[in-house]
């Protein structure tokens, strides 16, 4: 590594190594997720230690350490160029992140308050990492797996204090996407869940709690959407380019301003009911099978805003103020897309 930037990266890494025993946040695993979580916390002023459990000789570990810090610097530089991070804060942020090997793990993990496990998605890797982390961690430390495919109830037996364990599913890139899906198992201490939620909120994340169920919330939803998009290409419904345009400017645009269930209530559960019936009849009865709750709400007359009851309750709510808020959110997205052009009326008025 011969560039000035590389030299600065090595200097930042050396500073961070000296301070690392005091890091209260540890990312276990030096891959994409571990580095992303480290940056998410460092950007909010927290010292973070990345721990690599893989056995490496000194030269291999030095290469990993330098590579990780170099990648983090490049990412911070990109964020700075895009106006997200002040250029004069790059070195400070890097100075809060350190990378450690197996030899330093006992000291680093022993000082941690929260450990995010982000090793590869295999049972063998999880069992090894969680088992060792449980032995080395402070008894009061939280351990959260970032797995996207395994249930917290399946992983909990791998740690020595399962009451301090849960899943915390971050979406990549972890330092940008606000959402973190927190999924405890039945034996997770509620105070531990609250502690993790508070920590995530303190760095600007939007944590949501969900049951110990396959796919959490977002992966379960987005897998269906992605599969259906792939089918439409396969069936010749539209090109990939046209489907992506429709997704960004319609589906994604809409659901960035209003939640999925909120949208059902806003338009009316009856609309979903009839659309479901039509698509089940004309496309695939299995893929568009009617959820029992939709049918139940139709029978009970719970159609959303019009009945003041649906997936959400609207009793006592100022509906006009609520509709105005939804409109404001949507217009905010329009401005973000740069599509909030003046109306024809305003143009005519300017011409008169």
C-alpha positions as CSV (number, residue, x, y, z in Angstrom):
1,X,0.0,0.0,0.0
2,X,1.9,3.1,-1.2
3,X,-0.6,5.9,-1.6
4,X,-1.2,8.8,0.9
5,X,-4.7,7.5,1.5
6,X,-3.4,4.0,2.3
7,X,-0.9,5.5,4.8
8,X,-3.7,7.5,6.4
9,X,-5.7,4.3,6.6
10,X,-2.9,2.5,8.4
11,X,-2.5,5.4,10.8
12,X,-6.3,5.4,11.6
13,X,-6.1,1.7,12.1
14,X,-3.2,2.0,14.5
15,X,-5.1,4.7,16.5
16,X,-8.2,2.5,16.7
17,X,-6.3,-0.6,17.8
18,X,-5.0,1.4,20.8
19,X,-8.5,2.4,21.8
20,X,-10.3,-0.8,20.8
21,X,-10.5,-2.5,24.3
22,X,-13.0,0.2,25.2
23,X,-15.3,-0.4,22.3
24,X,-18.8,-1.3,23.6
25,X,-20.0,-2.4,20.1
26,X,-18.4,-5.4,18.5
27,X,-19.0,-6.7,14.9
28,X,-18.1,-10.3,14.9
29,X,-17.0,-11.1,11.3
30,X,-15.0,-8.9,9.1
31,X,-17.1,-9.2,6.0
32,X,-19.6,-6.9,4.3
33,X,-22.1,-6.9,7.2
34,X,-19.5,-6.5,9.9
35,X,-17.9,-3.5,8.2
36,X,-21.3,-2.0,7.5
37,X,-22.4,-2.2,11.1
38,X,-19.1,-0.8,12.3
39,X,-19.6,2.2,10.0
40,X,-23.2,2.7,11.1
41,X,-22.1,3.1,14.7
42,X,-18.9,5.0,14.0
43,X,-20.8,7.6,12.0
44,X,-22.7,8.3,15.2
45,X,-19.5,8.6,17.3
46,X,-19.3,5.1,18.8
47,X,-16.0,3.2,19.0
48,X,-16.5,-0.2,17.2
49,X,-14.3,-3.3,17.1
50,X,-14.5,-5.7,14.2
51,X,-13.3,-9.2,15.3
52,X,-12.2,-11.8,12.8
53,X,-12.3,-15.4,14.2
54,X,-10.6,-17.0,11.2
55,X,-7.1,-18.4,12.0
56,X,-4.6,-16.3,10.0
57,X,-0.8,-15.8,10.2
58,X,0.4,-12.3,11.0
59,X,0.9,-11.4,7.3
60,X,-2.6,-12.5,6.3
61,X,-4.2,-10.7,9.2
62,X,-2.3,-7.5,8.5
63,X,-3.5,-7.7,4.9
64,X,-7.1,-8.2,6.1
65,X,-6.9,-5.3,8.5
66,X,-5.5,-3.0,5.9
67,X,-8.0,-4.1,3.3
68,X,-10.9,-3.5,5.6
69,X,-9.8,-0.1,6.7
70,X,-9.0,0.9,3.1
71,X,-12.5,-0.2,2.0
72,X,-14.1,1.8,4.8
73,X,-12.1,4.9,3.8
74,X,-13.2,4.6,0.2
75,X,-16.8,4.2,1.3
76,X,-16.6,7.3,3.6
77,X,-15.0,9.2,0.7
78,X,-17.9,8.3,-1.5
79,X,-20.4,9.4,1.2
80,X,-18.5,12.6,1.5
81,X,-18.6,13.3,-2.3
82,X,-22.3,12.7,-2.1
83,X,-22.7,15.3,0.7
84,X,-23.5,12.8,3.4
85,X,-20.3,13.0,5.5
86,X,-18.1,16.1,6.0
87,X,-14.7,15.5,4.5
88,X,-13.0,16.6,7.8
89,X,-14.9,13.8,9.7
90,X,-13.5,10.9,7.6
91,X,-10.3,10.4,9.7
92,X,-12.3,10.7,12.9
93,X,-14.8,8.1,11.9
94,X,-12.0,5.7,10.8
95,X,-10.3,6.2,14.1
96,X,-13.3,4.8,15.9
97,X,-13.1,1.5,14.0
98,X,-10.6,-1.2,14.6
99,X,-10.0,-4.7,13.3
100,X,-8.9,-7.6,15.5
101,X,-7.9,-11.2,15.2
102,X,-8.4,-14.3,17.4
103,X,-5.6,-13.3,19.8
104,X,-7.3,-10.1,20.8
105,X,-10.8,-11.5,20.9
106,X,-11.0,-12.3,24.6
107,X,-10.1,-8.7,25.6
108,X,-12.3,-7.1,23.0
109,X,-15.4,-9.3,23.4
110,X,-15.0,-9.2,27.2
111,X,-15.4,-5.4,27.1
112,X,-18.4,-5.4,24.7
113,X,-21.9,-4.4,25.6
114,X,-23.4,-5.5,22.3
115,X,-22.0,-8.1,19.9
116,X,-23.4,-8.4,16.4
117,X,-22.5,-11.8,14.8
118,X,-22.2,-11.6,11.1
119,X,-20.2,-14.7,10.0
120,X,-21.2,-16.7,6.9
121,X,-24.7,-18.3,6.7
122,X,-23.8,-21.8,7.6
123,X,-24.8,-23.7,10.8
124,X,-21.1,-24.7,11.3
125,X,-19.9,-21.1,11.1
126,X,-22.7,-19.8,13.4
127,X,-22.2,-22.6,15.9
128,X,-18.4,-21.9,16.1
129,X,-18.8,-18.1,16.3
130,X,-21.7,-17.9,18.7
131,X,-20.2,-20.6,20.9
132,X,-16.9,-18.8,21.3
133,X,-18.6,-15.4,21.6
134,X,-20.8,-16.7,24.4
135,X,-17.7,-18.0,26.3
136,X,-15.7,-14.8,25.9
137,X,-18.4,-12.2,26.3
138,X,-19.3,-10.4,29.5
139,X,-22.3,-12.1,31.1
140,X,-24.3,-8.9,30.7
141,X,-23.5,-8.5,27.0
142,X,-26.1,-8.8,24.3
143,X,-25.4,-11.1,21.4
144,X,-27.4,-10.6,18.2
145,X,-27.1,-12.6,15.0
146,X,-27.5,-10.7,11.8
147,X,-28.6,-13.9,10.0
148,X,-31.2,-13.5,7.2
149,X,-32.2,-17.1,7.1
150,X,-32.0,-18.8,10.5
151,X,-34.4,-18.5,13.4
152,X,-33.3,-17.1,16.7
153,X,-34.8,-20.1,18.4
154,X,-32.5,-22.4,16.4
155,X,-29.4,-20.3,17.2
156,X,-30.1,-19.6,20.9
157,X,-28.9,-23.0,22.1
158,X,-25.5,-22.2,20.6
159,X,-24.8,-19.4,23.2
160,X,-24.2,-19.8,26.9
161,X,-26.7,-17.2,27.9
162,X,-29.7,-17.5,25.5
163,X,-31.7,-15.0,27.5
164,X,-29.3,-12.3,26.2
165,X,-29.5,-13.5,22.6
166,X,-31.8,-12.5,19.6
167,X,-31.6,-11.9,15.9
168,X,-31.0,-8.4,14.5
169,X,-31.4,-8.4,10.7
170,X,-29.8,-5.4,9.1
171,X,-30.4,-4.6,5.4
172,X,-27.4,-3.8,3.2
173,X,-25.8,-1.3,3.1
174,X,-26.1,-1.3,6.9
175,X,-24.7,2.2,7.3
176,X,-27.5,3.6,5.1
177,X,-30.7,1.5,5.3
178,X,-32.6,2.7,8.4
179,X,-34.5,-0.6,9.1
180,X,-33.2,-3.3,11.5
181,X,-35.6,-6.2,12.1
182,X,-35.2,-7.4,15.7
183,X,-36.4,-11.0,16.2
184,X,-36.2,-12.4,19.8
185,X,-36.9,-16.0,20.7
186,X,-39.3,-17.1,23.4
187,X,-36.5,-17.1,26.0
188,X,-35.1,-13.7,25.2
189,X,-35.2,-11.3,28.2
190,X,-37.5,-8.4,27.4
191,X,-35.1,-6.0,29.0
192,X,-32.4,-7.3,26.5
193,X,-34.7,-6.5,23.6
194,X,-35.4,-3.0,24.9
195,X,-31.6,-2.4,25.3
196,X,-30.9,-3.4,21.7
197,X,-33.8,-1.3,20.4
198,X,-32.6,1.7,22.3
199,X,-29.0,1.2,21.0
200,X,-30.3,1.0,17.4
201,X,-32.5,4.1,17.8
202,X,-29.6,6.0,19.2
203,X,-27.7,5.8,15.9
204,X,-30.7,6.8,13.8
205,X,-32.0,3.3,12.9
206,X,-35.7,2.3,12.8
207,X,-35.8,-1.0,14.5
208,X,-39.0,-3.1,14.2
209,X,-39.8,-6.1,16.4
210,X,-41.1,-9.3,14.7
211,X,-41.8,-12.8,15.8
212,X,-39.4,-15.7,15.5
213,X,-40.6,-16.6,12.0
214,X,-38.9,-17.4,8.7
215,X,-38.1,-14.4,6.5
216,X,-38.8,-11.7,9.1
217,X,-40.8,-9.0,7.4
218,X,-38.9,-7.5,4.5
219,X,-37.3,-10.6,3.1
220,X,-40.6,-12.4,3.2
221,X,-42.3,-9.6,1.3
222,X,-39.5,-8.8,-1.1
223,X,-39.0,-12.5,-2.1
224,X,-42.6,-12.6,-3.4
225,X,-42.1,-9.4,-5.3
226,X,-38.8,-10.4,-6.8
227,X,-40.1,-13.8,-7.9
228,X,-43.2,-12.2,-9.5
229,X,-41.0,-9.7,-11.3
230,X,-38.8,-12.6,-12.6
231,X,-42.0,-14.4,-13.8
232,X,-43.1,-11.4,-15.7
233,X,-39.9,-11.3,-17.6
234,X,-40.2,-15.0,-18.2
235,X,-43.7,-14.6,-19.5
236,X,-42.9,-11.6,-21.7
237,X,-45.2,-9.2,-19.8
238,X,-42.6,-6.5,-19.9
239,X,-38.8,-6.0,-20.3
240,X,-36.6,-5.9,-17.2
241,X,-36.0,-2.2,-17.8
242,X,-39.8,-1.5,-17.9
243,X,-40.4,-3.5,-14.8
244,X,-37.7,-1.7,-12.9
245,X,-39.1,1.6,-14.0
246,X,-42.5,0.6,-12.7
247,X,-41.0,-0.6,-9.5
248,X,-39.1,2.5,-8.8
249,X,-41.7,5.0,-9.9
250,X,-44.8,3.2,-8.8
251,X,-44.4,0.3,-6.3
252,X,-41.3,1.6,-4.5
253,X,-42.4,5.2,-4.7
254,X,-45.7,4.5,-3.2
255,X,-44.5,2.3,-0.4
256,X,-41.8,4.7,0.6
257,X,-44.6,7.1,1.6
258,X,-47.2,4.8,3.0
259,X,-47.0,1.3,4.7
260,X,-48.4,-1.7,2.9
261,X,-51.2,-2.4,5.4
262,X,-51.8,1.4,5.7
263,X,-52.2,1.4,2.0
264,X,-54.8,-1.4,2.1
265,X,-56.8,0.6,4.6
266,X,-56.4,3.8,2.6
267,X,-57.8,2.4,-0.6
268,X,-60.1,-0.1,1.1
269,X,-59.8,-3.8,2.0
270,X,-62.6,-4.5,-0.5
271,X,-60.3,-3.3,-3.4
272,X,-57.7,-5.9,-2.3
273,X,-60.5,-8.5,-2.0
274,X,-61.7,-8.1,-5.5
275,X,-58.2,-7.7,-7.0
276,X,-57.2,-10.9,-5.3
277,X,-60.2,-12.8,-6.7
278,X,-59.5,-11.5,-10.2
279,X,-55.7,-12.4,-10.1
280,X,-56.4,-15.8,-8.6
281,X,-58.9,-16.6,-11.4
282,X,-56.8,-15.3,-14.2
283,X,-53.2,-16.0,-13.2
284,X,-52.6,-18.5,-10.4
285,X,-55.0,-19.5,-7.6
286,X,-52.1,-20.6,-5.3
287,X,-50.0,-17.5,-5.7
288,X,-53.0,-15.3,-5.2
289,X,-54.8,-17.3,-2.5
290,X,-57.0,-15.1,-0.4
291,X,-55.6,-14.6,3.2
292,X,-58.3,-15.5,5.8
293,X,-57.9,-12.1,7.5
294,X,-58.9,-10.3,4.3
295,X,-62.0,-12.4,3.9
296,X,-62.8,-12.0,7.6
297,X,-62.5,-8.2,7.5
298,X,-64.8,-8.1,4.5
299,X,-67.4,-10.1,6.4
300,X,-67.0,-7.7,9.4
301,X,-67.3,-4.6,7.3
302,X,-63.8,-3.5,8.3
303,X,-62.7,-1.9,5.0
304,X,-60.3,0.7,6.4
305,X,-60.7,4.5,6.4
306,X,-64.3,4.3,5.2
307,X,-65.3,2.3,8.2
308,X,-62.7,3.8,10.6
309,X,-61.4,0.3,11.1
310,X,-59.2,-2.1,9.2
311,X,-55.6,-3.3,9.9
312,X,-55.3,-0.1,11.8
313,X,-57.9,1.7,14.0
314,X,-59.0,5.2,12.8
315,X,-61.6,5.9,15.6
316,X,-61.4,9.5,16.7
317,X,-58.8,10.4,14.0
318,X,-59.2,13.6,12.0
319,X,-59.4,11.8,8.7
320,X,-58.9,15.0,6.6
321,X,-55.7,15.8,8.5
322,X,-54.6,12.2,8.0
323,X,-55.3,12.3,4.3
324,X,-53.3,15.6,4.1
325,X,-50.4,13.9,5.8
326,X,-50.4,11.0,3.4
327,X,-50.5,13.5,0.5
328,X,-47.6,15.5,2.0
329,X,-45.5,12.3,2.3
330,X,-46.2,11.4,-1.3
331,X,-45.4,14.9,-2.5
332,X,-42.1,14.7,-0.6
333,X,-41.2,11.6,-2.6
334,X,-42.2,13.4,-5.8
335,X,-39.8,16.2,-4.9
336,X,-37.1,13.6,-4.1
337,X,-37.5,12.1,-7.6
338,X,-37.3,15.6,-9.1
339,X,-40.7,15.2,-10.7
340,X,-42.6,18.0,-8.9
341,X,-43.0,20.1,-12.0
342,X,-45.3,23.2,-11.9
343,X,-48.9,22.5,-12.8
344,X,-50.4,23.6,-16.1
345,X,-52.5,26.2,-14.3
346,X,-49.4,27.8,-12.8
347,X,-47.7,27.9,-16.2
348,X,-50.8,29.5,-17.7
349,X,-50.9,32.1,-15.0
350,X,-47.3,33.0,-15.5
351,X,-48.0,33.5,-19.2
352,X,-50.9,35.8,-18.7
